[in-house]
Amino acid sequence: METTTHTISSSPRSIAIAVVGNPNVGKTTLFNALTGLTQITGNYPGVTVERKVGQLRLNGATANLVDLPGTYSLAARSPDEMIVADVLLGQQKGEQPIDAILAVVDATNLERNLYLVSQLRELGKPLVVALNMCDLAAKQHIEIDAEKVAAELGAKVVPVCAYRREGIDTLKKVLQEAITSSNLSLPQGPEFPSALVQELDALKAKLDEHGAELGKIFHFTEVLRLLVDRDGYAEQRLAGSLGRGVDDLLDEHRKRAAPNGSLAALEARSRYAWIRGVVAAGVRKPATRNLTFSDRLDSIVTHRVWGTLVVFAIIMATGFQAIFAWAGPLMDAIDAACTGLGALAGSVLPEGPLQSLVVDGIFAGVGAVLVFIPQILILMLFIAILEDCGYMARAAFLMDRLLSRCGLSGQSFIPMLSSFACAIPGIMATRTISNRRDRLTTILVAPLMSCSARLPVYTLMIAAFIPAERYLGGVFGLQGLTLFAMYSLGIVVAIPVAWGLKRTLLRGATPPFLLELPTYKMPHWRTVGRKVYNQGKEFVWRAGTIIFAITVVVWALAYFPRSEEIAQRFETERNAVETGELAPEVREARLAEIQSQESGAHLQNSFFARMGHAIEPVVRPLGWDWRIGMATIASFPAREVVVATLGTTFFLGGDVDESSPELTEVLRRAERADGTRLFTIPVALSIMVFFALCCQCGATLAVIRRETGSIRWPIFAFGYMTFLAYAGAFAVYQLTTALGWGATL
């Protein structure tokens, strides 16, 4: 089928060039090489898919380069692929029409990459093909005649090596020529069966009649996708605009186009037949394929035993060590800076609601956001390096064997791994999962992974109440095993939850997991750095604003109502100390003690305390009293807030952390109304299990709402996780109490 490119008319608006390609072809590296630092990152209007636009200077003019998500085909299934199709067809709301296309292909795997190029040709836009990774092709003795391939494609083909910045100037020159060229007829493309072509023409004519009412003319590519992709994105969107009857109309044409076969298979055979002709004309490969470095490394890395139990385990252990240990000093520095700035601001403000709002609300909220940045950045750096060097695809391949047993695929591995640092980037990472049911299932189980915010709770409870016993000659400690059990709990529970979801609410067949393993290469550090920077910025501006807002709400609930009687009583005590004859250091210590006691008294009179008393009958079977219940409610915006809340509740102030010996000792001595110890080993285990399974994170729920586009899924996630947390905490407390584990240290 012949199509023609169009001439870009003179227009006051800037030219838009779409950068398109399969995953792992170096598209982002090339985009960065062309645009440098002149990039803007955001989201497409109304959706959560990332939008990256950079400026490119072409012969004195400015062009906007739009980096689209990686895709293998225009048959859209995932949110990323839907955006690609919409932008290329000029149907993305708020996005200017595309004037030209830059297709990035992998020179070592031209056959697979040209499938997408064959579809891009049919869009009728000026097309330039960047033949990337030519250095790797040369190492594999693959010879590509770019001019012959270009003649078959009807598009300029430019050999480049993006990470070395080779061929960039030539590519810019060719792009300039392409967007200013006159009309050119393309050579013959894929030859579809005559029955399919007839039905495409007939369907387009009918759709154009309906489209006239909407002011729309249907593009050949859109009609092809409507006919071929049964229940696909194009069909769903058309049904939304034209209403009922679309299914019957499409099925009528589908039956005539392929009465005895699959339209998708017909399309694939036609395209690959054409691709074989293109490759035969311009590509020469050795008769026998040489064993490459990637092949030799994969024999170990993807091995069922060595790849999983040794290589994968070592890499993951290194990543977790980096996340939890290396980030510690940076997190402490950020926390100290926010606390210091808050104290400084508080010193110049008069006592009262404004001072508390600034210190305990605003600065505490900012600190709650910024303190996680080191872990987020280290996690993103870890993942970006593994992705850029080619290992992450292998890890997904290895994990597919396990995840397929509970109805998921290897695509869910990276989001679940990311969730161990923070569920927010993990949930955002599900955008690449093409199957909607798999994507929702992964989103719903990702918060079960023990994120870094749970660690302060584990650390406090384990240090205070789990005996420091050691086994096997001191190799294993009970405290370390308890921490390992808490992290393992989320994984163990996530498997049956995912299995149940895929057989009930999200019932559907497990999709085949098709994965192209890229060749190994050294990471391109500029690309890695930019990816880490963008992810960190997205966390601060999106998740951070949510955390901050909820933190201020929590402050208000903990601050009000303010009792004048309590304030007057402690003011009297404070005056007595200040006028008394005490040594300066004793006076300061006593004033600090009074301040902590006053904060605790106000907190016990707050709305939070009233909520804690209200839910005490519900949490009593878990071994808790109203104080633990109140701290749990207060930790809704961020789990780690429970530590500071416990410090204030027990009159130590809110500046304590999980490592404070004063807090540990006070919790050990805390008593119930009847004089018995409040915190015991069963109570500590009950609290840890509850926090391991409960979705105590308002920011995570807000991100689930944004990613799914529905309020029902965050409600469902909070509901089922709260049920699991309560049931797990109840079972652990009752069982350990029955076993006589009620003693404390």
N, C-alpha and C positions, 0 to 999 in steps of 0.2 A: 504494500500500500504506500503510495507516494504522499509525502507531505512537504510543505515548503516552509522555510524560515521566513521571518518578516523583518522589515526594516524598522528600526527604532526611530520614531518620529521625534523631531525636535520638541522638547518640552521643558518647561521651567523646573520640573521636579528632577531629582537626581536619578540616575540609572540604578536599577536593582538587579544584582546578579546572585542567583542561588547557587550555593556550593552543596553538591549532592554526592553521595557515595555509599557503598556498603560499609558496615562496621569494620574497624581494624584496617583501613586502607590508608591511614595517615591524613584523613581529611582535615581534622582539627589542626594538625601540625602545619599543613599547607595554608589553612585559613590564617593562622597566626603569622606565618611567614609573609603573606600578602598584605596583612593589615597592620602588623606591628602592635603598637599599644593603643591604636585608635579604635577601641571596641566598646560597645555598650551591651551589657547583659541584663536581661529581664525575662518576663514571662509573656507569652502571647495573650492578648486580651481574652478573658473568660476561661482560660485553661492554665494548667500548671506546667506545661512543657516549656523548657528554657528557650529563650530567644536570644541569639547572639548576632549582632550586626557590627561590621567593621567598615571603615572607609578605605577605599583604594584609589590612588591617583593614577589616572589613565590619560596621558598626553595633555595634562593640564586640567582635565575635567575630574570631577569626583564621582565615584560609583559606590553604592552601598553593597557590601558583600554580606549575604545572609547565610550563615552556617546552619544548615538544616540537620536534624538528627539522622544518624546512620540508618539506612534501610536497604533491604535486599530487593524490594519490589514496590511498585505503586499499589499493590493489592493491600490496602491499609487494614490492619487489625489492632495494633497497639496505639495508644495515644500519640506516641512519637511519629508513627507511620501516618496517622491521620493528619497530623500537622504538615508533613511533607507533601501529601497529596493536595491538601487545601491550599497551601502556599503556591505550589506550582500551577494549580488551576485558577489562581486568583480568587479563591473563595474563602480565604482566611480573613475574618473580621479585623479591621484596623491595620491590615498589612497592604502595602502598595503592590500593584501587579509586578510580577517578575518579567524583566526584559531579556535576560539571557541566562544560560545555565552553564556552570562549570562542573563537569562530572569528573570525580577523582576515582581512578581505578588502580588496582594492584597489578603491576606488570608480571608478577609471578603466578597470578591466577586470573588470567584475562577472560577465560571462558565464563567463569562464574560472575565476574563483574560486568560483562557486556550484556547480561540479561536486563539489568536496570537501565543501561545505556540504550538498549533497544526500545524501551518504553519512553525514555526521555526524548528520543528523536521525534516521537509521534506528537509531542506537545506543540510543535511548530515554533519553537523559540531558537534563537542562535545558540549553538551548542559547541563548547570547547571541551576536549577530553585531556585531563592531566594524567599522564602515564607515570604514576608514582612507583617508588621502590625499584627503579631500574638497576641500581647497584646490586640488589639481591637477585634480580633476574639474571644479571651477568654472571654472578657466582654460580648459578644453577645452569649456566650455559644455554640460556634462553635468548634467542636473537629475535628482536622485534623491529620490523621495518615500519616506522611510524607513518611514513608517507603512504604506503600501501594500505595500512589499516585505516588511515584517514580517508582514502579514496573510497573504501567500502562503506565507511560510516557516513560519509558526507559531512564530516566535521573535522576541524583541526585537531591534531593529536600532538601534544607537547610532552616529551620525556622530561621528568623532573625527579629530584631527590629532595623531598621537602625538609627533612631534618638536617640536611647539609646546606640548605638554601641554594641548591643547584638548579638552574633552569627557570628561576623565578622571573628574571627580567624578560626572558623570551616569552614566558606565559603571559605576562602583562601586555606585551606587544600584541600577541595573538588575540587576547581578549578585546583589546581596543579595535583590532581589525574586524573581529566577529560582530561586535555590536554596532559598527558603522557600515557594514557591508550591505550591498543591494540584495534583492531577493535571489535566492538560490534554490534550485530544485534538488531534493535529496535523491540519492540512488534508491533502488528498490529495497525495501525493508523486509521483515518477516512476511511470508506468504501464508495467510490464514485460509482454511478451507472455504470454498465458495459458499457453502450453506451458512457458515458463521458470518461471512461478510454481508450476505443478503439480509440476515436477521439484524445485524448491527445497523445497516442502513434503514431498515424498516422501523426498528425501535427508535432510532434517532429522529426519524420523521414524526413519529407519534409523540415523543417526548418534547420535541420543539413546538408542537401544537399546544401542549399543556404549558410549556415554558413561556409561550408568548403572553399568557395571562400574568406570569410572574416577572416578565421582562428579562427572560433568560434564554440563551441559546446553549444547548448542551454540546460539550466538546467530545470529540471522538474518544479520547482516553476515558472520560467519565462514563460514556455509554458502554465502552468495552468492560470497564470495571463493574458496572451495574449488571451486565449480562453474565460475566464469568464468575464473579465472586458472590456466590450464594450466601445470603445473610451477612454480607460484608458491610463495611462502613458506608460505601456509596449507596447501597440499597436502604440502609437504615435512615440515612439523611433524606433520601428521596421520599420515603414513606412519611417522614415527618412533615414534608412540605406539600405533598400531593394527597396525603391521606390514604384511605383504604383503596384497594384495587391494584396497588403496585405489585404485590406478590403474584397475583393472577396474571397480570400483564407480562411480567418478566418470565414466569414459568412457561407461558405460552410460546414465547420466542426461544427459550432455552431448549424446549423439547424439539423444536424444528431445527435448531442449530446443531444439536448433538443428540440425536434420538437414541444412540446406543453407546454413549461414552460420556466422559467428563469434559466439560468446557475448559476447566483449569489444565487438564492434561493436554488438550488440543492446543491451547495457547503455548504451553511449555514446549511441546514438540516443535511447533512452528518457529518459536524464537531460537531454540537451540540448534535447529537445522540451519537457520541464517547465521548464527554465531559461528558454527563450524566452518562455514564458508569464509567469514571474515578472518578467522584465525588461520585457516589454510592459506589465505592469500598473503598474510603479513607476518606470521610467526613461525619460527623454526626451533624445534626442541630436539635434544639428544634422543637417540633411539631408545636408550635405556636410561631410566631415571637414576641419577646419582644419589647416594645416601648423604643427606645434608647434615649439618650440625644440629639443626632442629629435630631431624629424625632420630639421631643418636640420643639426644637429650630426652626426647619424648619416650624413648624405650624405658627410661627410668622414671621420669616425672609422671607419666600416665599409667604406670604399672599398678595393678590392683593392690599389691602388697607394699612395695617400696614407695610408690607414688603417694599412697594414702597414709600409711603408718609412719613413714619416715620424713619424706620431703614436705608433704602437706602439713604434718604435725609440727615440724621445725619452723616452717614459715609462719604458721598461725601463732605458734607460741611466741615467736619474735615480735609479731605484730601486737599481740596483747601485752607483752612486756613493755613495748614502746608506749602503748596507750595508757597503761596504768602506772608505770614507773617513771618514764621520761617526762610525762606531762606534769607530774607532781610539783616540782619546783616552780614551774611557770604558773600553775594554778594557785599555789600558795602566794606567789608574788602579786597576782591579779587580785586575789581575795584581800591581801593586806593593803593594796593600793586603794581599793574601793572602800574598805573599812576606814582607812586613814582619811580619805577625802570626806567620807560621811561624818567622821568625828570632827573634822575641821569645819565643815558646813554647820554642824550642830553647835559648835562653840560660838558661832557668831549670830545664832538665832535664839530668840527667847524660848524658854520652855513652854511646851504646849503642843497642840495638834500639828501646827506647821513644822515645828522642829522634828517631831516624830515621823511625819509624812516624808520629809526630806531624807532623814537618816535611815529610818526603818522601812520606808516604802520605796522611795526613788533610788537611793544609793544601794539599798539591799536588792532591789529589782534589777538594777544595772549589773550589780555583782553577780546575781544569779544567772544572767545571760553570759557575761564575759568570762566567768570562771570556767565554762565548758569549752571555750574556744581552743585552748591547747589540745584537748583530747579530740575535738572535731577535726582540727587541722592535721594532727598526727595520723588519725584514722584515714582522712582523705589523701594524705601524702602516701601512706602505705598502699591504699587501693590504687591510686593513680600510677604509682611505680609498677605495681603488679600488672595493671592493665596495659601500660605502655610497653613493657618488656615482653608481653605475650603470655604471662603465666595465669592471669585471672581466668582466661577461657579454659585452661586446663583444669583449674580448681572447680569451675562449674561443671565440667565434664565428669570429674571424679565424684562430685556430690550428687550428680543426677542419679547415680545408682541407688543412693539412699533416699533422696527426696521423691523419686518416682514411686516408692512403696507407699507413700502417704498421699499420692495424687498430685504432687507438684513436679516441677522439672528443675534442671540445673540452673535455670534463669533466676530461681528464687534464692540461690545461695548468696549472692552478693548483697542483696537487701538484708537478709537475715544476719550476715556477718557484720554489716554496718551497724546493725541495731545493738550490738554489744557495747558500742561506745555511746550511741544515742539513737533512739528509735526514729527520730525526725529525719535524718539523712537516709536511714534505712528505708523508711516508707517512701521517701521521694525517689529512691533508686528503683522502685517497682515500675517506674514509667516505661522501662524498656521491655517489660513482660507483655508479649503480644496477646496472650489469652486472657480475656477479661476475668474469668472465674479464678484463674491462677493468680492474677494480680490482686484481686480482692482477698483471696485466701492468704496470700503472703502479707498483705497489709494488716490483716486481722491477727496474725500470729507473730508478727515482728515485735510488738511490744512485750511479748513473753520473754524475749531474750534479756538477760540481766544487764541493763545499761549501767553506765558509770555512776549515775545518780543514786543507784541502790547501794553502791559500795560503802558510803558513810554509815548507812544503817547496819550493814553486815559487820563492818569494822567495829562499831560501838558495841553491838550486842555480843559479838564473839570475844572481844577483848575483856568485857566485863563479866561474862557468865559462862563461857566455854572453857573448861580446864585446859591448861597448857601441857597436856600429856603427849608423850611421843611413843611411837611404836617402831618395830623392826630396827632396833638399834639406833633410834633417833632420826631415821630417814623421813618418816611421816609423822606429822603432828596432828592432833585432834582439831586444833583451830584451823589449820590449813585445809584439812579434809572437810570441815564444815563449810568453809568458804567455797571449796570446789563443789560441794553438794548443792549450795545455793545457786551457783552458776549453771550447774547441770540440770537443775530442776526445771528451768524454763524450757530448755531443749527437750527434755523428756516429756513435758506436758504439751509442747507445741506439736509433736508428732501425732498423737491421737486427736488433737483439736483440728489440725489440718485435714486429717483423714476423715473426721466426722463432717466437717464443713463441705468437703468435696463430694460427700455422699448424701447430703441433705440440702441445705440452703443453696449451695453452689455446685449442685450436681452436674457432672459433665465428664466426658472421657478425658483421660490424661493426654495432652497433645504430644505428638512426637517431638523430641528435642533434637533439632538440627543445629549443629554448631560447627562453624569454620574455624579451625585452629590457625591463628596467625603465626608467622615465623617469629622466632625469638630475635630481639634486637635490644640494643642499649636504650634506656629511657631517654626521651628528649626532655631535658630538664626545664626548658622554657615552657613547653606544653604542660608538663607536670605542675610547675609552679602556678601557671595561670589557672589550671583546673582547681588546685587547692585554694587559691585566692577567691575564685568565684563561689566555691562551695561555702567557704567561711563567711563571705559577705552575705550569701543567701540565708545562712543560718541566723546571722545577726539581725538582718532586716525583716525576715519573715517570722521564724520561730522566736527570735529574741523579742520582738514587739509583743507577741502573745504572752510570753513568760512575764515580761515586765508588767503588762496590764493586769494579769491575774495576781501577781505579787502585790500590787497596790490594793487590789480588792481584799486580799487576805490580810494586809496590814489594817485596813479599815475594820474588818470583822474582829481582829485581835485588839484593836485600840478602843473601840466604842462598845458600850457606853462608858463614859469616864465618870468615876465616882469621886465627888468632892470630899466625901468623908474619908476615903482611903488616902487621897492626896494630903488632906489636912493632918491625918494621923502620922504619916511618915515625915511630913514637914516638921512636925513637933519634935520627932525623934532626931531629925537632922539638925535642928537648931540646938538641941541639948548637947549633941556631940560637938558641934562647932564652938559652943561657948564653954565647953568643959575643959578641964586641964589634962589634956592627953598629949602624948608625944606625937609629933607630926606624922610619922609613919603609921602609928596606931590609928590616928584620926582618919587618915586617908583610907585605910583598910576598912574601918567601920563605916565610913560614908559610902564606900563602894558596896558594902554588904547591904546597907539600907536601900541603896538604889536598886540592887538586884531583887530584894524582898518587895519593894514597891512595884517593880515591873511584874513580878509574879502575882502579886495581889490584884493588880489591874487586869492581868490576863485571865485570872480565875473569875473575874467579874464580867468578862467580855462576852460578846455574842458567841464566840468560839466555845467558851466554857459552858455556856448554856446549851449549845449544840452537843458538847461532850456529855453533859449530864443526861440529855435527852436520849442519846444512843447507848448509854451505859448498859441497860438491860440486854441490848442486842450483842454487845461485845463482851459481856461477862462470861459467856461460855468459852471464849478464847483465852480466858485468864487475864483480861484487861480490866482496868477501871476507867473512870471518865477522863482521867488525865492522858492516858495512852490514846483513848478514842479521840480526844480533842487534838492531840498532836498529829494523829493520822488525818483528820479532816484538814488541819492547817497545811499538811504537806501536799494537798491537791495540786498546786501549781508546779511543784518540784519536790520529788521525794526526799531529797537531802534536807529540806526545811524542817523535817521532823526532829533532827538533832538539836537545832537552835531552839525549837519550840519546847523540847524537853528541858533544855537548859533554863529557859525563862520560867517554865512551869515549876521547876524545883529551885527557884530563887538563885540561880547562878548567872542570870543575864543571857542575852541571845548571842554573845560573841564566842561561845564555846564551840568546839568541834568534836569530831568523833575520837580524837586522840587526847582530849583533855582529861587528865587524871581526876580532877575535881568532879567532873560529870560522872565518870565511871564510879567513883566512890559514893556519890550521892544516890545514884540509881541502885547500887547494891544495898544501901541502907533504907531506901524508900519503903514505907509501910502503908498498908490499907487501913481503913477505918477500924477494923477489928484488931489491929496490932500485928498482923502477919505480914511477911515480906511481900512486896508487890512484884518485884522482878525475880524470877527463878529461871532455871534452865528451860523448863517447858514454855514459860512466857516469852523468853528470848527467842526460842525456836519458832513459836507461834508468830511473833512479830516479823521475823525474817521471812518466813514462808508467805505471810500475807503480802509483804512488800515485794517479794519475788514474783508474785502472780497477779497482783492488782495493778490496774492502769491508773496509778496515782500521778498523772501528768497531764495537766490541762493543755499544754502545748502539743503533746502527741495527739490528743483528741481533736484539737483544732486542725492539725495537719491532715488527719484522716478525713475530716470533713471537707477540706479543700481538695484533697486528691481524689476522693470518690464522688464529690459533687452532691452529696446527700447527707442529711443529718442523721439518718437512721443507722448508718454504719458506725459512727463514733458512739452512738447510744448503745448499739449492740455490743461493741467492743468493751465499753465500760461495764455493761451489765454482765456479760459472760465472764470477764476477768475478775470482777468483784465477787461473783458467785464462786469461781474456782478458788480465789484467795481466801474467802471465808471458810469454804469447805476444807481446804488444805490446812489452814491455821487451826480450825476446830479439831480436825483429826489428829494433827501433830500434838496439840496441847493435851487432849484427852488421853491419847496413847502414852505419851511420855510421863504424864502424871500417874497413870495406872501402873507404869513400870517402876515408879518410885524415883523419878529423876527430879524431884522437887527441890533438891538442895541447891544452895547457892555457894559461890566461892567464899 
